[in-house]
Amino acid sequence: MSSELEVGLYIFLLAGFLGYHIITKVPPLLHTPLMSATNAIAAISLVGSLVIAGGDYSHLANGWVVTLLGFVAVTCSATNAFGGFLITDRMLRMFKTAEQKKGGGGVSLEMRAVLGALLALALILFAIWANKPDPNMGFATYLRSDAAVELIRYTYILSAIMFVLGLKGLSSPRTARAGMLLAAMGMAVAVVGTLFDHHIQHYGLISVGLIIGAVVGGWMGLRIPMTAVPQRTALSHSLGALAACLVGIAEYIRFSGELGRASMVALDFQVIVGGLTFTGSLMAAAKLQELLPGQPITYRGQNFVNLGLLGVILAIAVYLVVAQAATPSFYLMVALAMVFGLMLVIPIGAADMPVVIALLNSYGGLADAAMGFVLMNKIQIVTGSLDGTSGFLLSLLMCRAMNRSATNVLFGAFGSVSSDAAVSDGEAKGTVRSITADETAVLFETSAKVVIVPGYG
């Protein structure tokens, strides 16, 4: 095991542990905004997409395919990022006290978070400028050549700190919007730092992809109604998962399958999880939007079919690690992973889709972390681990708030109710929603009108 891979594993484990503990006390009131925010953070796949889209592949016979895959990945990731952060901001704007709505209270927490992030970035640039060896060298030239590695390193560190603080802020209604803005700033800092990567030689397609992503994502974030947030989130992070899958395919083409065994394991995981998350999220969005029947779709022997399909996928993955050569089996594995994503979601009812979306979002984060191991990009490892663990825990918290079994989430048994678990006509039915005293106080504080129905419940 190389030292760089060992450091990457330590980072992955520590970031996952941190993400798990940050989200443990998130109230049910913030489950949907947090789901949307973690989905936007999963757009860290944009970092790897930029490196692939801007590379020079003139020495490869099919170099244009790698560039095209990178361009599509940039467009998908940018759409995810812009749309995710915008609609999260729309949701969190509802949590305002009467004083905040009047514009009082001095400098807001959100503005202080943004100013602090900008100050930290300015200090990084000043420190790099102060160490410039030649006073006559232009600052832009210096950043693009000698200081590029240092700039990327420090911006990634700052970005990781912003993501951690952002997730921490999203655990409370009072600090949620400031946390969301910090996370968005962290994404912007990581993207700007990546643009100085020496592997990026061309910026034309990158610019086009970012513009398309900004327009489409902006429309999704600003125009889609708030009642459609779960399906928008599913559609958005399906694009992020697709970007991770496409970057993995591009890397396989680029190296003709001749990767080290550790890198090939990470690449297999990246494309498998990215592929199944892509199609599974599309299926979830279609059910919520009523484009497909909302009731569970089941058939005899479904679990055996799913397990058999998963076994074939894993067998091909092991073969690719052992063979370390270009083979059509890789593309078969990607196609089967996408089919498997569909098979995972069809037995789940539409009422349970928000929990499934949170779980799929965590899968997307893990695919991003795997991409970080393939590209040896530490900010992707950190953010992917944060997103994967926090998304997984969020799905468990949503299960608890909805009075659902976490086992059903993990094994895809939603919608199948056994006869002994069915309630009689005389027993209470419906979904139990819990609320804490702190949440009640925040709801009353930020409400414009309260209706009390005596005797209800």
Contacts in CASP RR format, 6 or more apart in sequence:
PFRMAT RR
TARGET T0000
AUTHOR 0000-0000-0000
METHOD contacts of the structure
MODEL  1
MSSELEVGLYIFLLAGFLGYHIITKVPPLLHTPLMSATNAIAAISLVGSL
VIAGGDYSHLANGWVVTLLGFVAVTCSATNAFGGFLITDRMLRMFKTAEQ
KKGGGGVSLEMRAVLGALLALALILFAIWANKPDPNMGFATYLRSDAAVE
LIRYTYILSAIMFVLGLKGLSSPRTARAGMLLAAMGMAVAVVGTLFDHHI
QHYGLISVGLIIGAVVGGWMGLRIPMTAVPQRTALSHSLGALAACLVGIA
EYIRFSGELGRASMVALDFQVIVGGLTFTGSLMAAAKLQELLPGQPITYR
GQNFVNLGLLGVILAIAVYLVVAQAATPSFYLMVALAMVFGLMLVIPIGA
ADMPVVIALLNSYGGLADAAMGFVLMNKIQIVTGSLDGTSGFLLSLLMCR
AMNRSATNVLFGAFGSVSSDAAVSDGEAKGTVRSITADETAVLFETSAKV
VIVPGYG
1 262 0 8 1.000
2 262 0 8 1.000
4 376 0 8 1.000
5 262 0 8 1.000
5 373 0 8 1.000
5 376 0 8 1.000
7 378 0 8 1.000
8 373 0 8 1.000
8 378 0 8 1.000
8 381 0 8 1.000
11 378 0 8 1.000
11 381 0 8 1.000
11 382 0 8 1.000
11 385 0 8 1.000
12 369 0 8 1.000
12 373 0 8 1.000
12 381 0 8 1.000
12 382 0 8 1.000
12 385 0 8 1.000
13 385 0 8 1.000
15 160 0 8 1.000
15 381 0 8 1.000
15 382 0 8 1.000
15 383 0 8 1.000
15 384 0 8 1.000
15 385 0 8 1.000
15 386 0 8 1.000
15 389 0 8 1.000
16 385 0 8 1.000
16 386 0 8 1.000
16 388 0 8 1.000
16 389 0 8 1.000
17 389 0 8 1.000
18 164 0 8 1.000
18 386 0 8 1.000
19 164 0 8 1.000
19 167 0 8 1.000
19 385 0 8 1.000
19 386 0 8 1.000
19 389 0 8 1.000
19 390 0 8 1.000
19 393 0 8 1.000
20 389 0 8 1.000
20 390 0 8 1.000
20 393 0 8 1.000
22 164 0 8 1.000
22 167 0 8 1.000
22 168 0 8 1.000
22 171 0 8 1.000
22 386 0 8 1.000
22 390 0 8 1.000
23 34 0 8 1.000
23 167 0 8 1.000
23 171 0 8 1.000
23 389 0 8 1.000
23 390 0 8 1.000
23 391 0 8 1.000
23 393 0 8 1.000
23 394 0 8 1.000
23 397 0 8 1.000
24 393 0 8 1.000
25 171 0 8 1.000
26 34 0 8 1.000
26 170 0 8 1.000
26 171 0 8 1.000
26 394 0 8 1.000
26 397 0 8 1.000
27 172 0 8 1.000
27 173 0 8 1.000
27 435 0 8 1.000
27 436 0 8 1.000
27 438 0 8 1.000
27 439 0 8 1.000
28 397 0 8 1.000
28 398 0 8 1.000
28 401 0 8 1.000
28 433 0 8 1.000
28 434 0 8 1.000
28 435 0 8 1.000
28 439 0 8 1.000
29 173 0 8 1.000
29 435 0 8 1.000
29 439 0 8 1.000
29 442 0 8 1.000
29 443 0 8 1.000
30 170 0 8 1.000
30 171 0 8 1.000
30 172 0 8 1.000
30 173 0 8 1.000
30 176 0 8 1.000
31 354 0 8 1.000
31 358 0 8 1.000
31 394 0 8 1.000
31 397 0 8 1.000
31 398 0 8 1.000
31 401 0 8 1.000
32 91 0 8 1.000
32 229 0 8 1.000
32 230 0 8 1.000
32 354 0 8 1.000
33 88 0 8 1.000
33 91 0 8 1.000
33 92 0 8 1.000
33 170 0 8 1.000
33 176 0 8 1.000
33 180 0 8 1.000
34 170 0 8 1.000
34 171 0 8 1.000
34 390 0 8 1.000
34 394 0 8 1.000
35 230 0 8 1.000
35 233 0 8 1.000
35 354 0 8 1.000
35 357 0 8 1.000
35 358 0 8 1.000
35 361 0 8 1.000
35 391 0 8 1.000
35 394 0 8 1.000
35 398 0 8 1.000
36 84 0 8 1.000
36 87 0 8 1.000
36 88 0 8 1.000
36 91 0 8 1.000
36 229 0 8 1.000
36 233 0 8 1.000
37 84 0 8 1.000
37 85 0 8 1.000
37 88 0 8 1.000
37 167 0 8 1.000
37 170 0 8 1.000
37 180 0 8 1.000
37 183 0 8 1.000
38 167 0 8 1.000
38 358 0 8 1.000
38 361 0 8 1.000
38 362 0 8 1.000
38 387 0 8 1.000
38 388 0 8 1.000
38 390 0 8 1.000
38 391 0 8 1.000
38 394 0 8 1.000
39 80 0 8 1.000
39 84 0 8 1.000
39 233 0 8 1.000
39 236 0 8 1.000
39 237 0 8 1.000
39 361 0 8 1.000
40 80 0 8 1.000
40 81 0 8 1.000
40 83 0 8 1.000
40 84 0 8 1.000
40 85 0 8 1.000
40 88 0 8 1.000
40 183 0 8 1.000
40 184 0 8 1.000
40 187 0 8 1.000
40 236 0 8 1.000
41 163 0 8 1.000
41 167 0 8 1.000
41 183 0 8 1.000
41 187 0 8 1.000
41 383 0 8 1.000
41 386 0 8 1.000
41 387 0 8 1.000
42 80 0 8 1.000
42 237 0 8 1.000
42 240 0 8 1.000
42 361 0 8 1.000
42 364 0 8 1.000
42 365 0 8 1.000
42 368 0 8 1.000
42 383 0 8 1.000
42 384 0 8 1.000
42 387 0 8 1.000
43 77 0 8 1.000
43 78 0 8 1.000
43 80 0 8 1.000
43 81 0 8 1.000
43 84 0 8 1.000
43 187 0 8 1.000
43 240 0 8 1.000
44 187 0 8 1.000
44 190 0 8 1.000
44 368 0 8 1.000
44 379 0 8 1.000
44 380 0 8 1.000
44 383 0 8 1.000
44 384 0 8 1.000
44 387 0 8 1.000
45 73 0 8 1.000
45 77 0 8 1.000
45 80 0 8 1.000
45 240 0 8 1.000
45 243 0 8 1.000
45 244 0 8 1.000
45 247 0 8 1.000
45 367 0 8 1.000
45 368 0 8 1.000
45 371 0 8 1.000
45 380 0 8 1.000
46 74 0 8 1.000
46 77 0 8 1.000
46 78 0 8 1.000
46 80 0 8 1.000
46 81 0 8 1.000
46 187 0 8 1.000
46 191 0 8 1.000
46 243 0 8 1.000
47 190 0 8 1.000
47 191 0 8 1.000
47 194 0 8 1.000
47 377 0 8 1.000
47 379 0 8 1.000
47 380 0 8 1.000
48 73 0 8 1.000
48 194 0 8 1.000
48 247 0 8 1.000
48 371 0 8 1.000
48 372 0 8 1.000
48 375 0 8 1.000
48 377 0 8 1.000
48 380 0 8 1.000
49 70 0 8 1.000
49 73 0 8 1.000
49 74 0 8 1.000
49 76 0 8 1.000
49 77 0 8 1.000
49 243 0 8 1.000
49 246 0 8 1.000
49 247 0 8 1.000
50 74 0 8 1.000
50 191 0 8 1.000
50 194 0 8 1.000
50 195 0 8 1.000
50 197 0 8 1.000
50 200 0 8 1.000
50 206 0 8 1.000
51 194 0 8 1.000
51 197 0 8 1.000
51 199 0 8 1.000
51 200 0 8 1.000
51 375 0 8 1.000
51 377 0 8 1.000
52 66 0 8 1.000
52 67 0 8 1.000
52 69 0 8 1.000
52 70 0 8 1.000
52 73 0 8 1.000
52 247 0 8 1.000
52 250 0 8 1.000
52 251 0 8 1.000
53 67 0 8 1.000
53 70 0 8 1.000
53 71 0 8 1.000
53 73 0 8 1.000
53 74 0 8 1.000
53 205 0 8 1.000
53 206 0 8 1.000
53 209 0 8 1.000
54 67 0 8 1.000
54 70 0 8 1.000
54 199 0 8 1.000
54 200 0 8 1.000
54 201 0 8 1.000
54 202 0 8 1.000
54 203 0 8 1.000
54 205 0 8 1.000
54 206 0 8 1.000
55 67 0 8 1.000
55 199 0 8 1.000
55 200 0 8 1.000
55 201 0 8 1.000
55 202 0 8 1.000
56 201 0 8 1.000
56 202 0 8 1.000
57 63 0 8 1.000
57 64 0 8 1.000
57 66 0 8 1.000
57 67 0 8 1.000
57 254 0 8 1.000
60 66 0 8 1.000
60 253 0 8 1.000
60 254 0 8 1.000
62 253 0 8 1.000
63 253 0 8 1.000
63 254 0 8 1.000
65 250 0 8 1.000
65 253 0 8 1.000
66 250 0 8 1.000
66 253 0 8 1.000
66 254 0 8 1.000
67 205 0 8 1.000
69 246 0 8 1.000
69 247 0 8 1.000
69 249 0 8 1.000
69 250 0 8 1.000
69 253 0 8 1.000
70 205 0 8 1.000
70 246 0 8 1.000
70 247 0 8 1.000
70 250 0 8 1.000
71 205 0 8 1.000
71 206 0 8 1.000
71 208 0 8 1.000
71 209 0 8 1.000
72 242 0 8 1.000
72 243 0 8 1.000
72 246 0 8 1.000
73 242 0 8 1.000
73 243 0 8 1.000
73 244 0 8 1.000
73 246 0 8 1.000
73 247 0 8 1.000
73 250 0 8 1.000
74 205 0 8 1.000
74 206 0 8 1.000
74 209 0 8 1.000
74 210 0 8 1.000
74 243 0 8 1.000
75 209 0 8 1.000
75 212 0 8 1.000
75 213 0 8 1.000
75 216 0 8 1.000
76 239 0 8 1.000
76 240 0 8 1.000
76 242 0 8 1.000
76 243 0 8 1.000
76 246 0 8 1.000
77 239 0 8 1.000
77 240 0 8 1.000
77 243 0 8 1.000
78 209 0 8 1.000
78 210 0 8 1.000
78 212 0 8 1.000
78 213 0 8 1.000
78 214 0 8 1.000
78 217 0 8 1.000
79 212 0 8 1.000
79 213 0 8 1.000
79 216 0 8 1.000
79 217 0 8 1.000
79 220 0 8 1.000
79 236 0 8 1.000
79 239 0 8 1.000
80 217 0 8 1.000
80 236 0 8 1.000
80 237 0 8 1.000
80 239 0 8 1.000
80 240 0 8 1.000
80 243 0 8 1.000
81 187 0 8 1.000
82 213 0 8 1.000
82 214 0 8 1.000
82 216 0 8 1.000
82 217 0 8 1.000
82 218 0 8 1.000
82 220 0 8 1.000
82 221 0 8 1.000
83 217 0 8 1.000
83 218 0 8 1.000
83 220 0 8 1.000
83 221 0 8 1.000
83 236 0 8 1.000
84 217 0 8 1.000
84 220 0 8 1.000
84 221 0 8 1.000
84 233 0 8 1.000
84 236 0 8 1.000
85 180 0 8 1.000
85 183 0 8 1.000
85 184 0 8 1.000
85 187 0 8 1.000
86 217 0 8 1.000
86 218 0 8 1.000
86 220 0 8 1.000
86 221 0 8 1.000
86 222 0 8 1.000
87 220 0 8 1.000
87 221 0 8 1.000
87 222 0 8 1.000
87 224 0 8 1.000
87 229 0 8 1.000
87 232 0 8 1.000
87 233 0 8 1.000
88 180 0 8 1.000
89 177 0 8 1.000
89 180 0 8 1.000
89 181 0 8 1.000
90 221 0 8 1.000
90 222 0 8 1.000
90 226 0 8 1.000
91 226 0 8 1.000
91 229 0 8 1.000
92 176 0 8 1.000
92 177 0 8 1.000
92 180 0 8 1.000
93 177 0 8 1.000
94 446 0 8 1.000
95 173 0 8 1.000
95 174 0 8 1.000
95 176 0 8 1.000
95 177 0 8 1.000
95 442 0 8 1.000
95 446 0 8 1.000
96 446 0 8 1.000
97 445 0 8 1.000
97 446 0 8 1.000
98 445 0 8 1.000
99 105 0 8 1.000
100 108 0 8 1.000
108 178 0 8 1.000
109 174 0 8 1.000
109 175 0 8 1.000
109 177 0 8 1.000
109 178 0 8 1.000
110 177 0 8 1.000
110 178 0 8 1.000
110 181 0 8 1.000
112 178 0 8 1.000
113 178 0 8 1.000
113 179 0 8 1.000
113 181 0 8 1.000
113 182 0 8 1.000
113 185 0 8 1.000
114 181 0 8 1.000
114 182 0 8 1.000
114 185 0 8 1.000
117 158 0 8 1.000
117 162 0 8 1.000
117 182 0 8 1.000
117 185 0 8 1.000
117 186 0 8 1.000
117 189 0 8 1.000
118 185 0 8 1.000
120 158 0 8 1.000
121 155 0 8 1.000
121 158 0 8 1.000
121 189 0 8 1.000
124 151 0 8 1.000
124 154 0 8 1.000
124 155 0 8 1.000
124 158 0 8 1.000
125 151 0 8 1.000
127 154 0 8 1.000
128 142 0 8 1.000
128 143 0 8 1.000
128 147 0 8 1.000
128 150 0 8 1.000
128 151 0 8 1.000
128 154 0 8 1.000
129 139 0 8 1.000
129 142 0 8 1.000
131 147 0 8 1.000
132 139 0 8 1.000
132 142 0 8 1.000
132 147 0 8 1.000
133 146 0 8 1.000
134 142 0 8 1.000
143 151 0 8 1.000
143 196 0 8 1.000
144 196 0 8 1.000
148 196 0 8 1.000
148 197 0 8 1.000
148 198 0 8 1.000
149 198 0 8 1.000
151 193 0 8 1.000
151 196 0 8 1.000
152 193 0 8 1.000
152 194 0 8 1.000
152 196 0 8 1.000
152 197 0 8 1.000
155 189 0 8 1.000
155 190 0 8 1.000
155 192 0 8 1.000
155 193 0 8 1.000
156 190 0 8 1.000
156 193 0 8 1.000
156 378 0 8 1.000
156 379 0 8 1.000
158 186 0 8 1.000
158 189 0 8 1.000
159 186 0 8 1.000
159 187 0 8 1.000
159 189 0 8 1.000
159 190 0 8 1.000
159 379 0 8 1.000
159 383 0 8 1.000
160 379 0 8 1.000
160 382 0 8 1.000
160 383 0 8 1.000
162 182 0 8 1.000
162 183 0 8 1.000
162 185 0 8 1.000
162 186 0 8 1.000
162 189 0 8 1.000
163 182 0 8 1.000
163 183 0 8 1.000
163 186 0 8 1.000
163 382 0 8 1.000
163 383 0 8 1.000
163 386 0 8 1.000
164 386 0 8 1.000
165 179 0 8 1.000
165 182 0 8 1.000
166 178 0 8 1.000
166 179 0 8 1.000
166 180 0 8 1.000
166 182 0 8 1.000
166 183 0 8 1.000
167 179 0 8 1.000
167 183 0 8 1.000
167 386 0 8 1.000
167 390 0 8 1.000
168 175 0 8 1.000
168 179 0 8 1.000
169 175 0 8 1.000
169 176 0 8 1.000
169 178 0 8 1.000
169 179 0 8 1.000
169 182 0 8 1.000
170 176 0 8 1.000
170 179 0 8 1.000
170 180 0 8 1.000
170 183 0 8 1.000
173 439 0 8 1.000
173 442 0 8 1.000
173 446 0 8 1.000
174 442 0 8 1.000
190 379 0 8 1.000
190 383 0 8 1.000
194 200 0 8 1.000
195 203 0 8 1.000
195 206 0 8 1.000
200 206 0 8 1.000
217 236 0 8 1.000
220 232 0 8 1.000
220 235 0 8 1.000
220 236 0 8 1.000
221 232 0 8 1.000
224 232 0 8 1.000
228 288 0 8 1.000
228 289 0 8 1.000
230 288 0 8 1.000
230 353 0 8 1.000
230 354 0 8 1.000
230 357 0 8 1.000
231 284 0 8 1.000
231 285 0 8 1.000
231 288 0 8 1.000
231 289 0 8 1.000
231 353 0 8 1.000
232 285 0 8 1.000
233 357 0 8 1.000
233 361 0 8 1.000
234 281 0 8 1.000
234 282 0 8 1.000
234 284 0 8 1.000
234 285 0 8 1.000
234 288 0 8 1.000
234 353 0 8 1.000
234 357 0 8 1.000
234 360 0 8 1.000
235 281 0 8 1.000
235 282 0 8 1.000
235 285 0 8 1.000
237 277 0 8 1.000
237 281 0 8 1.000
237 357 0 8 1.000
237 360 0 8 1.000
237 361 0 8 1.000
237 364 0 8 1.000
238 277 0 8 1.000
238 278 0 8 1.000
238 279 0 8 1.000
238 280 0 8 1.000
238 281 0 8 1.000
238 282 0 8 1.000
238 285 0 8 1.000
240 278 0 8 1.000
240 364 0 8 1.000
241 273 0 8 1.000
241 274 0 8 1.000
241 275 0 8 1.000
241 277 0 8 1.000
241 278 0 8 1.000
241 281 0 8 1.000
241 360 0 8 1.000
241 363 0 8 1.000
241 364 0 8 1.000
241 367 0 8 1.000
242 274 0 8 1.000
242 275 0 8 1.000
242 278 0 8 1.000
244 270 0 8 1.000
244 271 0 8 1.000
244 273 0 8 1.000
244 274 0 8 1.000
244 364 0 8 1.000
244 367 0 8 1.000
244 368 0 8 1.000
244 370 0 8 1.000
244 371 0 8 1.000
245 270 0 8 1.000
245 271 0 8 1.000
245 274 0 8 1.000
245 275 0 8 1.000
245 278 0 8 1.000
245 334 0 8 1.000
245 367 0 8 1.000
247 270 0 8 1.000
247 371 0 8 1.000
247 374 0 8 1.000
247 375 0 8 1.000
248 267 0 8 1.000
248 270 0 8 1.000
248 271 0 8 1.000
248 371 0 8 1.000
248 374 0 8 1.000
249 271 0 8 1.000
249 331 0 8 1.000
249 334 0 8 1.000
251 259 0 8 1.000
251 267 0 8 1.000
251 374 0 8 1.000
251 375 0 8 1.000
252 259 0 8 1.000
252 267 0 8 1.000
252 271 0 8 1.000
252 326 0 8 1.000
252 330 0 8 1.000
256 325 0 8 1.000
256 326 0 8 1.000
257 264 0 8 1.000
257 320 0 8 1.000
257 324 0 8 1.000
257 325 0 8 1.000
257 326 0 8 1.000
257 327 0 8 1.000
257 330 0 8 1.000
258 324 0 8 1.000
258 325 0 8 1.000
258 326 0 8 1.000
259 267 0 8 1.000
259 324 0 8 1.000
259 374 0 8 1.000
260 324 0 8 1.000
261 321 0 8 1.000
261 324 0 8 1.000
262 373 0 8 1.000
263 373 0 8 1.000
263 374 0 8 1.000
264 320 0 8 1.000
264 321 0 8 1.000
264 324 0 8 1.000
265 321 0 8 1.000
266 370 0 8 1.000
266 371 0 8 1.000
266 372 0 8 1.000
266 373 0 8 1.000
266 374 0 8 1.000
267 370 0 8 1.000
267 374 0 8 1.000
268 317 0 8 1.000
268 320 0 8 1.000
268 321 0 8 1.000
268 333 0 8 1.000
269 366 0 8 1.000
269 367 0 8 1.000
269 370 0 8 1.000
270 367 0 8 1.000
270 370 0 8 1.000
270 371 0 8 1.000
270 374 0 8 1.000
271 330 0 8 1.000
271 333 0 8 1.000
271 334 0 8 1.000
271 337 0 8 1.000
272 313 0 8 1.000
272 317 0 8 1.000
272 333 0 8 1.000
272 334 0 8 1.000
272 337 0 8 1.000
273 337 0 8 1.000
273 363 0 8 1.000
273 364 0 8 1.000
273 366 0 8 1.000
273 367 0 8 1.000
273 370 0 8 1.000
274 337 0 8 1.000
274 363 0 8 1.000
274 364 0 8 1.000
274 367 0 8 1.000
275 334 0 8 1.000
275 337 0 8 1.000
275 338 0 8 1.000
275 341 0 8 1.000
275 367 0 8 1.000
276 337 0 8 1.000
276 338 0 8 1.000
276 340 0 8 1.000
276 341 0 8 1.000
276 344 0 8 1.000
276 363 0 8 1.000
277 341 0 8 1.000
277 360 0 8 1.000
277 363 0 8 1.000
277 364 0 8 1.000
277 367 0 8 1.000
278 338 0 8 1.000
278 341 0 8 1.000
279 338 0 8 1.000
279 339 0 8 1.000
279 341 0 8 1.000
279 342 0 8 1.000
280 341 0 8 1.000
280 342 0 8 1.000
280 344 0 8 1.000
280 345 0 8 1.000
280 360 0 8 1.000
281 357 0 8 1.000
281 360 0 8 1.000
283 292 0 8 1.000
283 341 0 8 1.000
283 342 0 8 1.000
283 345 0 8 1.000
283 346 0 8 1.000
284 345 0 8 1.000
284 348 0 8 1.000
284 353 0 8 1.000
284 356 0 8 1.000
284 357 0 8 1.000
284 360 0 8 1.000
286 292 0 8 1.000
287 293 0 8 1.000
287 294 0 8 1.000
287 345 0 8 1.000
287 348 0 8 1.000
287 349 0 8 1.000
287 350 0 8 1.000
287 353 0 8 1.000
288 350 0 8 1.000
288 353 0 8 1.000
290 350 0 8 1.000
294 349 0 8 1.000
294 350 0 8 1.000
295 349 0 8 1.000
295 350 0 8 1.000
296 346 0 8 1.000
296 347 0 8 1.000
296 348 0 8 1.000
296 349 0 8 1.000
296 414 0 8 1.000
296 415 0 8 1.000
296 416 0 8 1.000
297 346 0 8 1.000
297 347 0 8 1.000
298 347 0 8 1.000
298 416 0 8 1.000
302 343 0 8 1.000
302 347 0 8 1.000
305 343 0 8 1.000
306 340 0 8 1.000
306 343 0 8 1.000
306 344 0 8 1.000
309 336 0 8 1.000
309 339 0 8 1.000
309 340 0 8 1.000
309 343 0 8 1.000
310 340 0 8 1.000
312 336 0 8 1.000
313 333 0 8 1.000
313 336 0 8 1.000
313 337 0 8 1.000
313 340 0 8 1.000
316 329 0 8 1.000
316 330 0 8 1.000
316 332 0 8 1.000
316 333 0 8 1.000
316 336 0 8 1.000
317 333 0 8 1.000
319 329 0 8 1.000
320 327 0 8 1.000
320 329 0 8 1.000
320 330 0 8 1.000
320 333 0 8 1.000
344 412 0 8 1.000
345 356 0 8 1.000
347 412 0 8 1.000
347 413 0 8 1.000
347 414 0 8 1.000
347 415 0 8 1.000
347 416 0 8 1.000
348 356 0 8 1.000
348 412 0 8 1.000
348 414 0 8 1.000
348 415 0 8 1.000
349 414 0 8 1.000
349 415 0 8 1.000
352 402 0 8 1.000
352 404 0 8 1.000
352 414 0 8 1.000
352 415 0 8 1.000
354 398 0 8 1.000
355 395 0 8 1.000
355 398 0 8 1.000
355 399 0 8 1.000
355 402 0 8 1.000
355 404 0 8 1.000
355 409 0 8 1.000
356 395 0 8 1.000
356 409 0 8 1.000
356 414 0 8 1.000
358 391 0 8 1.000
358 394 0 8 1.000
358 395 0 8 1.000
358 398 0 8 1.000
359 391 0 8 1.000
359 392 0 8 1.000
359 395 0 8 1.000
359 409 0 8 1.000
361 387 0 8 1.000
361 388 0 8 1.000
361 391 0 8 1.000
361 394 0 8 1.000
362 387 0 8 1.000
362 388 0 8 1.000
362 389 0 8 1.000
362 390 0 8 1.000
362 391 0 8 1.000
362 392 0 8 1.000
362 394 0 8 1.000
362 395 0 8 1.000
363 388 0 8 1.000
364 384 0 8 1.000
364 387 0 8 1.000
364 388 0 8 1.000
365 383 0 8 1.000
365 384 0 8 1.000
365 385 0 8 1.000
365 387 0 8 1.000
365 388 0 8 1.000
365 391 0 8 1.000
366 384 0 8 1.000
366 385 0 8 1.000
366 388 0 8 1.000
368 380 0 8 1.000
368 383 0 8 1.000
368 384 0 8 1.000
368 387 0 8 1.000
369 380 0 8 1.000
369 381 0 8 1.000
369 383 0 8 1.000
369 384 0 8 1.000
369 385 0 8 1.000
369 388 0 8 1.000
371 377 0 8 1.000
371 380 0 8 1.000
372 378 0 8 1.000
372 380 0 8 1.000
372 381 0 8 1.000
373 381 0 8 1.000
395 406 0 8 1.000
395 409 0 8 1.000
396 406 0 8 1.000
396 409 0 8 1.000
398 404 0 8 1.000
399 405 0 8 1.000
399 406 0 8 1.000
399 408 0 8 1.000
399 409 0 8 1.000
400 406 0 8 1.000
400 434 0 8 1.000
401 433 0 8 1.000
401 434 0 8 1.000
402 431 0 8 1.000
402 432 0 8 1.000
402 433 0 8 1.000
403 431 0 8 1.000
403 432 0 8 1.000
407 413 0 8 1.000
408 414 0 8 1.000
408 415 0 8 1.000
423 429 0 8 1.000
435 443 0 8 1.000
444 450 0 8 1.000
END
